[in-house]
């Protein structure tokens, strides 16, 4: 696979692509995408795990507090406990990204 410059893809661009592929209006697609993201955020705030088979799992982990050190001043700083979102990539997505294979996209689609 050849190296190419990375680019940032925005929600707006994804909405446009989905609208083009489905024939739905951008307004409807934007609303559905936003509702999906809102529901994901709500579940994570509640501490729930989101599993998308073959794609990956989002979950909240507790990170314990610790004592860190400012490298400039060497001053000790207390870092409090915090909750962080972790994403563990699924097997099909991992293979797609690793091998650059978009042909595996159909294998990720759950039709059950």
mmCIF file of the C-alpha atoms, coordinates in Angstrom:
data_MODEL
# 
_entry.id   MODEL 
# 
loop_
_atom_site.group_PDB 
_atom_site.id 
_atom_site.type_symbol 
_atom_site.label_atom_id 
_atom_site.label_alt_id 
_atom_site.label_comp_id 
_atom_site.label_asym_id 
_atom_site.label_entity_id 
_atom_site.label_seq_id 
_atom_site.pdbx_PDB_ins_code 
_atom_site.Cartn_x 
_atom_site.Cartn_y 
_atom_site.Cartn_z 
_atom_site.occupancy 
_atom_site.B_iso_or_equiv 
_atom_site.pdbx_formal_charge 
_atom_site.auth_seq_id 
_atom_site.auth_comp_id 
_atom_site.auth_asym_id 
_atom_site.auth_atom_id 
_atom_site.pdbx_PDB_model_num 
ATOM 1   C CA . UNK A 1 1   ? 0.000   0.000   0.000  1.00 0.00 ? 1   UNK A CA 1 
ATOM 2   C CA . UNK A 1 2   ? 1.440   3.363   -0.937 1.00 0.00 ? 2   UNK A CA 1 
ATOM 3   C CA . UNK A 1 3   ? 1.825   6.044   1.689  1.00 0.00 ? 3   UNK A CA 1 
ATOM 4   C CA . UNK A 1 4   ? -0.437  9.005   1.242  1.00 0.00 ? 4   UNK A CA 1 
ATOM 5   C CA . UNK A 1 5   ? -0.966  12.119  3.263  1.00 0.00 ? 5   UNK A CA 1 
ATOM 6   C CA . UNK A 1 6   ? -3.441  11.723  6.102  1.00 0.00 ? 6   UNK A CA 1 
ATOM 7   C CA . UNK A 1 7   ? -6.427  13.966  6.035  1.00 0.00 ? 7   UNK A CA 1 
ATOM 8   C CA . UNK A 1 8   ? -9.135  14.839  8.487  1.00 0.00 ? 8   UNK A CA 1 
ATOM 9   C CA . UNK A 1 9   ? -12.633 13.816  7.504  1.00 0.00 ? 9   UNK A CA 1 
ATOM 10  C CA . UNK A 1 10  ? -15.378 15.840  9.167  1.00 0.00 ? 10  UNK A CA 1 
ATOM 11  C CA . UNK A 1 11  ? -18.902 14.861  10.150 1.00 0.00 ? 11  UNK A CA 1 
ATOM 12  C CA . UNK A 1 12  ? -20.128 17.169  7.378  1.00 0.00 ? 12  UNK A CA 1 
ATOM 13  C CA . UNK A 1 13  ? -18.157 15.203  4.772  1.00 0.00 ? 13  UNK A CA 1 
ATOM 14  C CA . UNK A 1 14  ? -19.433 11.883  6.084  1.00 0.00 ? 14  UNK A CA 1 
ATOM 15  C CA . UNK A 1 15  ? -23.011 13.189  6.018  1.00 0.00 ? 15  UNK A CA 1 
ATOM 16  C CA . UNK A 1 16  ? -22.533 14.269  2.393  1.00 0.00 ? 16  UNK A CA 1 
ATOM 17  C CA . UNK A 1 17  ? -21.160 10.845  1.389  1.00 0.00 ? 17  UNK A CA 1 
ATOM 18  C CA . UNK A 1 18  ? -23.982 8.977   3.124  1.00 0.00 ? 18  UNK A CA 1 
ATOM 19  C CA . UNK A 1 19  ? -26.608 11.278  1.600  1.00 0.00 ? 19  UNK A CA 1 
ATOM 20  C CA . UNK A 1 20  ? -25.104 10.720  -1.850 1.00 0.00 ? 20  UNK A CA 1 
ATOM 21  C CA . UNK A 1 21  ? -25.042 6.926   -1.419 1.00 0.00 ? 21  UNK A CA 1 
ATOM 22  C CA . UNK A 1 22  ? -28.535 6.603   0.060  1.00 0.00 ? 22  UNK A CA 1 
ATOM 23  C CA . UNK A 1 23  ? -30.395 9.316   -1.817 1.00 0.00 ? 23  UNK A CA 1 
ATOM 24  C CA . UNK A 1 24  ? -31.577 10.779  1.499  1.00 0.00 ? 24  UNK A CA 1 
ATOM 25  C CA . UNK A 1 25  ? -31.391 14.475  2.257  1.00 0.00 ? 25  UNK A CA 1 
ATOM 26  C CA . UNK A 1 26  ? -28.361 15.822  4.095  1.00 0.00 ? 26  UNK A CA 1 
ATOM 27  C CA . UNK A 1 27  ? -30.704 17.204  6.757  1.00 0.00 ? 27  UNK A CA 1 
ATOM 28  C CA . UNK A 1 28  ? -32.091 13.732  7.517  1.00 0.00 ? 28  UNK A CA 1 
ATOM 29  C CA . UNK A 1 29  ? -28.677 12.048  7.404  1.00 0.00 ? 29  UNK A CA 1 
ATOM 30  C CA . UNK A 1 30  ? -27.162 14.737  9.650  1.00 0.00 ? 30  UNK A CA 1 
ATOM 31  C CA . UNK A 1 31  ? -29.975 14.215  12.171 1.00 0.00 ? 31  UNK A CA 1 
ATOM 32  C CA . UNK A 1 32  ? -29.538 10.429  12.178 1.00 0.00 ? 32  UNK A CA 1 
ATOM 33  C CA . UNK A 1 33  ? -25.753 10.672  12.528 1.00 0.00 ? 33  UNK A CA 1 
ATOM 34  C CA . UNK A 1 34  ? -26.089 13.180  15.381 1.00 0.00 ? 34  UNK A CA 1 
ATOM 35  C CA . UNK A 1 35  ? -28.686 11.024  17.149 1.00 0.00 ? 35  UNK A CA 1 
ATOM 36  C CA . UNK A 1 36  ? -26.340 8.039   16.831 1.00 0.00 ? 36  UNK A CA 1 
ATOM 37  C CA . UNK A 1 37  ? -23.433 10.009  18.322 1.00 0.00 ? 37  UNK A CA 1 
ATOM 38  C CA . UNK A 1 38  ? -25.658 11.377  21.101 1.00 0.00 ? 38  UNK A CA 1 
ATOM 39  C CA . UNK A 1 39  ? -26.822 7.873   22.025 1.00 0.00 ? 39  UNK A CA 1 
ATOM 40  C CA . UNK A 1 40  ? -23.228 6.616   22.069 1.00 0.00 ? 40  UNK A CA 1 
ATOM 41  C CA . UNK A 1 41  ? -22.189 9.470   24.353 1.00 0.00 ? 41  UNK A CA 1 
ATOM 42  C CA . UNK A 1 42  ? -25.164 8.861   26.658 1.00 0.00 ? 42  UNK A CA 1 
ATOM 43  C CA . UNK A 1 43  ? -24.321 5.171   27.037 1.00 0.00 ? 43  UNK A CA 1 
ATOM 44  C CA . UNK A 1 44  ? -20.653 5.925   27.732 1.00 0.00 ? 44  UNK A CA 1 
ATOM 45  C CA . UNK A 1 45  ? -21.562 8.552   30.340 1.00 0.00 ? 45  UNK A CA 1 
ATOM 46  C CA . UNK A 1 46  ? -23.678 5.871   32.049 1.00 0.00 ? 46  UNK A CA 1 
ATOM 47  C CA . UNK A 1 47  ? -20.642 3.590   32.036 1.00 0.00 ? 47  UNK A CA 1 
ATOM 48  C CA . UNK A 1 48  ? -22.089 1.173   29.508 1.00 0.00 ? 48  UNK A CA 1 
ATOM 49  C CA . UNK A 1 49  ? -20.090 -0.747  26.934 1.00 0.00 ? 49  UNK A CA 1 
ATOM 50  C CA . UNK A 1 50  ? -20.900 -0.335  23.218 1.00 0.00 ? 50  UNK A CA 1 
ATOM 51  C CA . UNK A 1 51  ? -20.100 -3.340  21.071 1.00 0.00 ? 51  UNK A CA 1 
ATOM 52  C CA . UNK A 1 52  ? -20.216 -3.254  17.286 1.00 0.00 ? 52  UNK A CA 1 
ATOM 53  C CA . UNK A 1 53  ? -19.333 -6.782  16.219 1.00 0.00 ? 53  UNK A CA 1 
ATOM 54  C CA . UNK A 1 54  ? -16.348 -7.014  13.868 1.00 0.00 ? 54  UNK A CA 1 
ATOM 55  C CA . UNK A 1 55  ? -15.861 -3.215  14.135 1.00 0.00 ? 55  UNK A CA 1 
ATOM 56  C CA . UNK A 1 56  ? -14.902 -2.720  17.770 1.00 0.00 ? 56  UNK A CA 1 
ATOM 57  C CA . UNK A 1 57  ? -15.886 -1.963  21.348 1.00 0.00 ? 57  UNK A CA 1 
ATOM 58  C CA . UNK A 1 58  ? -16.133 1.375   23.145 1.00 0.00 ? 58  UNK A CA 1 
ATOM 59  C CA . UNK A 1 59  ? -15.966 1.274   26.926 1.00 0.00 ? 59  UNK A CA 1 
ATOM 60  C CA . UNK A 1 60  ? -15.252 3.535   29.867 1.00 0.00 ? 60  UNK A CA 1 
ATOM 61  C CA . UNK A 1 61  ? -12.313 2.684   32.093 1.00 0.00 ? 61  UNK A CA 1 
ATOM 62  C CA . UNK A 1 62  ? -11.350 4.164   35.433 1.00 0.00 ? 62  UNK A CA 1 
ATOM 63  C CA . UNK A 1 63  ? -7.827  5.543   35.492 1.00 0.00 ? 63  UNK A CA 1 
ATOM 64  C CA . UNK A 1 64  ? -6.458  5.846   39.038 1.00 0.00 ? 64  UNK A CA 1 
ATOM 65  C CA . UNK A 1 65  ? -4.872  9.047   40.273 1.00 0.00 ? 65  UNK A CA 1 
ATOM 66  C CA . UNK A 1 66  ? -1.105  9.292   40.423 1.00 0.00 ? 66  UNK A CA 1 
ATOM 67  C CA . UNK A 1 67  ? 1.768   11.592  41.173 1.00 0.00 ? 67  UNK A CA 1 
ATOM 68  C CA . UNK A 1 68  ? 3.346   13.005  38.017 1.00 0.00 ? 68  UNK A CA 1 
ATOM 69  C CA . UNK A 1 69  ? 6.275   15.320  37.491 1.00 0.00 ? 69  UNK A CA 1 
ATOM 70  C CA . UNK A 1 70  ? 6.472   18.517  35.444 1.00 0.00 ? 70  UNK A CA 1 
ATOM 71  C CA . UNK A 1 71  ? 9.524   17.894  33.223 1.00 0.00 ? 71  UNK A CA 1 
ATOM 72  C CA . UNK A 1 72  ? 10.395  21.613  33.060 1.00 0.00 ? 72  UNK A CA 1 
ATOM 73  C CA . UNK A 1 73  ? 10.299  22.423  36.756 1.00 0.00 ? 73  UNK A CA 1 
ATOM 74  C CA . UNK A 1 74  ? 10.642  18.857  38.146 1.00 0.00 ? 74  UNK A CA 1 
ATOM 75  C CA . UNK A 1 75  ? 7.759   19.785  40.466 1.00 0.00 ? 75  UNK A CA 1 
ATOM 76  C CA . UNK A 1 76  ? 5.558   16.901  41.642 1.00 0.00 ? 76  UNK A CA 1 
ATOM 77  C CA . UNK A 1 77  ? 1.929   17.241  40.592 1.00 0.00 ? 77  UNK A CA 1 
ATOM 78  C CA . UNK A 1 78  ? -1.059  15.216  41.718 1.00 0.00 ? 78  UNK A CA 1 
ATOM 79  C CA . UNK A 1 79  ? -3.139  13.865  38.823 1.00 0.00 ? 79  UNK A CA 1 
ATOM 80  C CA . UNK A 1 80  ? -6.672  12.952  39.991 1.00 0.00 ? 80  UNK A CA 1 
ATOM 81  C CA . UNK A 1 81  ? -8.651  9.799   39.137 1.00 0.00 ? 81  UNK A CA 1 
ATOM 82  C CA . UNK A 1 82  ? -10.485 10.034  35.853 1.00 0.00 ? 82  UNK A CA 1 
ATOM 83  C CA . UNK A 1 83  ? -12.713 8.105   33.504 1.00 0.00 ? 83  UNK A CA 1 
ATOM 84  C CA . UNK A 1 84  ? -11.458 7.567   29.961 1.00 0.00 ? 84  UNK A CA 1 
ATOM 85  C CA . UNK A 1 85  ? -13.059 6.102   26.847 1.00 0.00 ? 85  UNK A CA 1 
ATOM 86  C CA . UNK A 1 86  ? -11.202 3.162   25.370 1.00 0.00 ? 86  UNK A CA 1 
ATOM 87  C CA . UNK A 1 87  ? -11.733 1.712   21.895 1.00 0.00 ? 87  UNK A CA 1 
ATOM 88  C CA . UNK A 1 88  ? -10.698 -1.835  21.139 1.00 0.00 ? 88  UNK A CA 1 
ATOM 89  C CA . UNK A 1 89  ? -10.671 -2.517  17.411 1.00 0.00 ? 89  UNK A CA 1 
ATOM 90  C CA . UNK A 1 90  ? -12.581 -5.534  16.078 1.00 0.00 ? 90  UNK A CA 1 
ATOM 91  C CA . UNK A 1 91  ? -11.016 -8.315  14.036 1.00 0.00 ? 91  UNK A CA 1 
ATOM 92  C CA . UNK A 1 92  ? -12.459 -7.356  10.634 1.00 0.00 ? 92  UNK A CA 1 
ATOM 93  C CA . UNK A 1 93  ? -11.694 -3.633  11.015 1.00 0.00 ? 93  UNK A CA 1 
ATOM 94  C CA . UNK A 1 94  ? -8.167  -4.466  12.199 1.00 0.00 ? 94  UNK A CA 1 
ATOM 95  C CA . UNK A 1 95  ? -7.588  -6.600  9.099  1.00 0.00 ? 95  UNK A CA 1 
ATOM 96  C CA . UNK A 1 96  ? -9.101  -3.956  6.814  1.00 0.00 ? 96  UNK A CA 1 
ATOM 97  C CA . UNK A 1 97  ? -6.848  -1.207  8.171  1.00 0.00 ? 97  UNK A CA 1 
ATOM 98  C CA . UNK A 1 98  ? -3.747  -3.394  8.413  1.00 0.00 ? 98  UNK A CA 1 
ATOM 99  C CA . UNK A 1 99  ? -4.043  -4.716  4.868  1.00 0.00 ? 99  UNK A CA 1 
ATOM 100 C CA . UNK A 1 100 ? -5.755  -1.691  3.287  1.00 0.00 ? 100 UNK A CA 1 
ATOM 101 C CA . UNK A 1 101 ? -8.635  -3.889  2.129  1.00 0.00 ? 101 UNK A CA 1 
ATOM 102 C CA . UNK A 1 102 ? -11.953 -2.148  1.555  1.00 0.00 ? 102 UNK A CA 1 
ATOM 103 C CA . UNK A 1 103 ? -13.297 -5.367  0.024  1.00 0.00 ? 103 UNK A CA 1 
ATOM 104 C CA . UNK A 1 104 ? -13.775 -6.675  3.596  1.00 0.00 ? 104 UNK A CA 1 
ATOM 105 C CA . UNK A 1 105 ? -16.371 -3.966  4.305  1.00 0.00 ? 105 UNK A CA 1 
ATOM 106 C CA . UNK A 1 106 ? -19.218 -6.343  3.432  1.00 0.00 ? 106 UNK A CA 1 
ATOM 107 C CA . UNK A 1 107 ? -17.904 -8.830  6.041  1.00 0.00 ? 107 UNK A CA 1 
ATOM 108 C CA . UNK A 1 108 ? -18.459 -6.195  8.726  1.00 0.00 ? 108 UNK A CA 1 
ATOM 109 C CA . UNK A 1 109 ? -22.107 -5.591  7.872  1.00 0.00 ? 109 UNK A CA 1 
ATOM 110 C CA . UNK A 1 110 ? -24.438 -7.350  10.295 1.00 0.00 ? 110 UNK A CA 1 
ATOM 111 C CA . UNK A 1 111 ? -27.538 -8.425  8.421  1.00 0.00 ? 111 UNK A CA 1 
ATOM 112 C CA . UNK A 1 112 ? -28.897 -10.617 11.244 1.00 0.00 ? 112 UNK A CA 1 
# 
